Amino acid sequence: MIAQTPPMGWNSWDCYGAAVTEDIVRANADFMAKHLKQYGWEYVVVDIQWYEPTAENHYYHNFTELCMDEYSRLVPAVNRFPSAAEGAGFAPLADYVHSLGLKFGIHIMRGIPRQAVHQNTPIKGSTMTAREISAQSSICEWNTDMYGVNCSVEGGQAYYDSLFALYASWGVDFVKVDDICRGYPVAEVEAIAKAIKHCGRDMVLSLSPGPARLDVAEHMKQHANMWRITDDFWDRWDLLYNMFERAEKWCIHSGVTGTHGHWPDADMLPIGPINQVYGKENRTKFTKEEQRTMLTLWCIMRSPLMIGGDMTGFDDFTMRLLNNPELIDVLQHTHSAHPLYRRKTEDTETCAWMSTYENGALCIALFNLGETDTEVTAVLPFGKNYLCRDIWDKTEFTVTDGSVCRTLPKHGATLYRLTPII
């Protein structure tokens, strides 16, 4: 049973880029276990270049030496992850995260290290070498660590099999594969999915970066649990505004097929302290209203929720965004999300979404996408009376006139649960 609901967790990228260290990961895991686990937050994910000893921030040292084992597989840099010494890899850190009742994840780049190809190192479980299985014309546009893998040769699948067998031995529960979603090399996606299936451990497969291609949506739903519908998402209103169009296109692809959940991913939540590697506290530039809008949209469209800020620096407002069980209930127990309308005039822009709870109650989200305080209305179906619960403000009222209405500040949102009155 993998990702039966959208995964919820923390990822180190927004706050530490490529430079996160073991003590930071442990501190954030401790915070999640103490303050957020009870609300459904569970994944602790180490993002890019954990194998790079000299990583400093969100930028990469091109063609630098990486930490690698004898079988062409990257391993944690011991100076940043001390518990990985003597070949332990991420097993001790994963064990610690598991001891808190949480799950452990890592980021990887698609492909095989260029370093392995240049040294022509062996592939475990194959007579072929790194150079023989590499696709050297298949490279990432923004990172120099890897070549693609030629999955048409026997050693290509063997490489991915050995990679995920190693991750399984470490106790990895979540793998974010980068440089794979936008271009979507089908053979490598299938090889990775096959390697996970046969590694002996359940792992969530997340594909990045976006924007994902709608023409391969069904293939992604068969092989991955989440995929990015956008490039890196940061704390800018224009990016949040544009997410409404992406959400409308992708919301129909959220759901579960058999034991396999598949969730279009609107990317991390840049909330609280972010960009912490630059020597001062940089908090999100989103206003409180914009943060509420972001969480409302992500939850009603059923995007995975990955916290981007350093949790140890969260204030009370940020915590209230994340520890609202009624909001998490929308994420985990509604379906059939879709926009009711989006209207733009010379002075205003408003939007409303609806989804349905498993017990038949309705969920209505109202959004003010404009620049002034505006009244937002949604007409309700079926002509029934409803008991309306405000999920953010924790108030209740009765709806008898067939609509819900709220004056919202610019870039603001509200979210209602409506239960029919019998």
N, C-alpha and C positions, 0 to 999 in steps of 0.2 A: 504494500500500500504506500505509494510514493506521492507526496505532495497532493493529498486529497483536498486540501484547501491551499490558498496562496501562501507560499512560504513567508515567514516573518523573522527578521533578524537584524543584524548589524554588519556593516562592511567598512573596512578601514580606509577606503580610498578617499572619500571626501575630506576627512580630517588629517590624514597622514600620507596620502599619495603612495609612492613606492617605498616609503621609509619607515613603516610601522615596525615596532619591535615587540618582543615577547612580553615584556612587562606591561606595555600598553594594551595588548590583546587580553592578557590576564585581568587587568584592572577593569576593562570593559565587560568581560565575561562575568566578573564578580558583581558588577553593577546590574547587569541584566538578570542574573540569577536572583539577586536580592529584591529588585524593584519591578521587573517587567515580565519575568517568566510566567507568573500566575495569569497574565493576560494573553498568553499565547506566543510571546516572543521567545525564539529558541535557537536560531542559527547565529554563530559567531564566525565571520568569514574574513580571512587574511587575503587582502587583495594583492595586486601585481608585484612581481620581482622580489619575492621573499628569498630568492636564491642569489640576490645581488648584494655583495658585502658593502658597497660604497653608496647605496641609494640614499638620496638626501631629501627629496620632495616629490612633486608631481611630474618632474621631468626626468628623462632617462639619459644615462651615460652610454652613448652609442658604442657598440662593439666591445664593451667591457668584458672582463673575465667573469664567468658565472660559476657557481658551485654545482658540480655535476658528479654523478657516480660513474662507475666503470661501464655501465650499460646505457650510457647516453641520456640518462634521466636527471633532471635538475633536482637539487636537494636544498633544504634551508641553509642560509648563511649562518654559521654558528656564532659569529660576532653579534648578530641581531637576535638569534634564537638559540640561546645557550643550551637549552635542553636537547637540542638536536645533535649534540656532540656524539662522537663514536658511532656514527651511522644510525642513530635513533630516529632521525627524520622528525616528522611532526607528531610521532606517536605520543611522546610525553605531554605535549601541549594539548593534543586531542583528548588524552586521558584526563587531563585537568578539567577541560571544558565539560567532558562527559560526567565527571564527578559532581558537577554543579547541576546536573539534570538538563544540560543544554547539548546542542549539536555543533559540530566543527566543520568548517568549510574553507576551501582555498580557491584562489584564482590561478588559472594557467593560460598561457598563450597557445593557440593552435600550432601544431607542428613539432619539429625536432630542433634542438639547439644548433645554430650555425657552428658553434664551438665543437659540437660532436661531429658534425659533417667535416669540418676542416681537419680534425684529428682522426677521423674515420674510425670511431670507436664502435664496439660491438653492440648488437641488439639482443637482449635476453630472449631466449626461446627461438632464435633464428640463426641461420648461418650467414645471413646478410649483414651488412654494416650500415652505419648511419649515412654514409655517402651514397650507398646503393639504393636506399629507400627515400632519399630526399627529393623534393621537387623544388629545385633551387630558383626556378622562375616564379614561385609562389611565395611572396614575401609580404609582410605587414608594412603598410605605408608609414606608420608612426612609431615603430619599435623594431630594433635590429636584432632581437634575441634569436629569432627562429626562421627556419625554412619550412615550407609546407611538407607534407608527407605524401608519397606516392602510394596510395592505398590499393593500387592494382597489382602490386607485387606482394608476395607472401610476407616479407619482412615488415611491410607497412602496418598490417593488422597486428603482427606480433609486437611491434613497438608500442602501439596503443594498449594492447593487452597487458604488457609488462608495466606500463605506466600506471594503469588503474589497479593492477594487482598490488603495486607498491602503495598507492593511496589507500586501498582497502586495508593493507597491513598497518598503516598509520592510524586507521580509524576515521577516515574522512567521510562525512555525510553529505557534502554539498560541493559541487565543482562548478565554478564559473569559467567557461571557456571563452577566451577573447579572440578577436580577429577572425570571427567565424559567422556571425549572424548577418551582417550586411551583405557580404559577397556570397555567402552560403555555398561553400564547396560541398556538394551533396555527399561525395564519397567519404570525406573526412567526418562529416556529421554522422553518417551511418557507422563508420569504424569506431568512433567514440562511443556512440550509443551501444554498439555491440560489446565493446570492451567493458562498459559499465554493467551490462546485463550479465556478463560472465565472470565478474571480478569477485563475486561472493558476498557483496555488501550493497545494501540499498544506498543509492546516492541520487540527490537531486541534480539534474543537469540544466544549467543556466547558460544561455548563448548571448554573447555581446560582440560588439556594440551595434546599435541600430542606426538608422531605422530598418527594421525587418521588412521583408518583401511579402506583400499579401499573396502573391502568386505561389508561394511555397508554404502557406499557412498550414495546409493539411499535412504536409510532410513534417513540419516542425511539431505539430500536435502528436504525431506518431513517435517522434524520436527524442523530444526534449520536454522538460517540465516548465520552462519559462524562457522567454526570448525578448530581447529589448526592442521596443517599438520606437525608440528615439536614440539619438547620439547622447553623449554625457549630458545629464540634466543638472543644472546648477540653479542658484537662488536668484533668478531673473524672471520678472513678470512675463516678458515676451515668451519665454520657454514654457511657462505654466499655461499661458493663454493658448499657445499652439497645441498643447497636449489635449485640449478638448476635441479637436479635429481627429487626432490620432486615436483617442479613446473611442470615438464614434465608429471608426473603421474596424477597430480590433475587438470591441467588447463581445461580439458574437462568438469569438473563439475561446473564451474563458470557460473552463468546465473540467469534467472528469470523464474519461473513457475507460471503462473497466476499473482497474486499480491504478490508473495512471492519470494524474492531474496535469493540465496544460494551461498556462497562464501568461497572456501578454503582459510584458513587464515595462512599466512606465519609468523605471530606474529609481535610484536611491532618493531618500528624503533628506535634502540638505538643510537640516534643522539643528539648532543649538550651536556649539562651537565647531566650526569647520576650518579647513586650511591651517591646522595647528602647527605645521612645520615651518611657518614663516616668522616665528619669533615673537608673536603677540597674539592675543585672543581675537580671533576673527569670528564673530557670530553671524548667523544667517542674515542676509539682506532682505529676506521675505518679511513683510509685515505680519502681525498676528492674524489678520484677516486672510492674507494670502496663504499662510500655513494651514489655516482651517480649510480653505478652499482646496488646497492640495490633498490633504488627508481625506476630505469628503469625496473628491473625484476618484482617487486611488481605490478607496474602499468600495464605492458603488460599482465601479467598473471591474473590481476584483483583481487589481494588480497586486503582485507580491509587494510586501512592505520591507524595505531594507533601510535601516537608519544610517544616515551618513555622518552625523556629528559625533564628537567624543561624548559618550553618555555620562562620563564622570563630571562633566561640566553643565549638565542640564539644570535649567531653572524650573520653577513650579509650572509655568505656562507650558513649557515643552513637555513636561511629564503629563500634563492633562491631555495633550494631544495623543499620547500613546497608551495611557492606562484607562481608557474609556471602554468598558466591556460592551456597551451597546454599539459603539462604533465597530469594534472587532466582530461583533455578531453580524453586522452588515457584510463585512468582508467574507466571513466564513459560512454564512447560512442564508444567503440570498442567491437569486439566479435571474436570468433573462434581463440583465441590465440593458437599458437603451435610453437615448435622449428622447424626451417628449417634444421639445422644440428648441430652437435657438433663434432669437430675434434681435435684429440690429436696426436702430434708427439713427438719426443724425446725432442724438445726444445720449442714447442708452444702448446697452447690449445685455440681454438676459438669456438664461438657459435653465432648463429643468430636465432632470433625469428621473427614471423610475426603475425599480427592480422589485422582485417578489420574494418574500420570505418563504421558507419551506412549509410553514403552516398556513400560508395564504395571505398573511398580512402584506401591506404594501410599504415600500420604502421610497420616499420622494426626496430628491435633493434639489434645492434652488440655488442658483448662482447669479451673482451680479458681476458681469465681466467688464462693465463700463467704468467710467471715471468719476461718477457722482453717485450719491445715495439714491437708490431706485427701488420701487416696489416690484417684486417678482411674484408671479402667480402661476400655479399649476392647476389645471382642471382635472378632477379625479374621475376614473372610470366607474361604471356600474350604477351610478346614482344612489349610492348607499351613504349612511351616516357613519362617521368614524371617530374613534378615540385617537387623538393625535398626540404622540409623544415626541418632544424635541430632544434629539439625541445629544446635542451639544449642551443645551442650556438646562436640561433635566426638568422641563415643565410639561404640563399636559393641558389639553383643551379639546373640546368637541367640535367636529366639523359637520355641519348640517346643510351647507349650501352648495356642496359639490366641488369645492376648490379650497386650496390652501394658498395663503398670501403672506408675504413678509417684506418689509422694507429693509433692504440690506445695504451696508456701506460699500463703497467701491472695492472691487476685487473680493467681496465677501461671499459666504455661503452659509446655508443651514441644511439640516438633515432631519427628516421626520420618519417615524414609524407610525403607520396608520392601521389600526385594527378595526375591522367592521363591527358596528354595534348591532347585535341581533335583536 
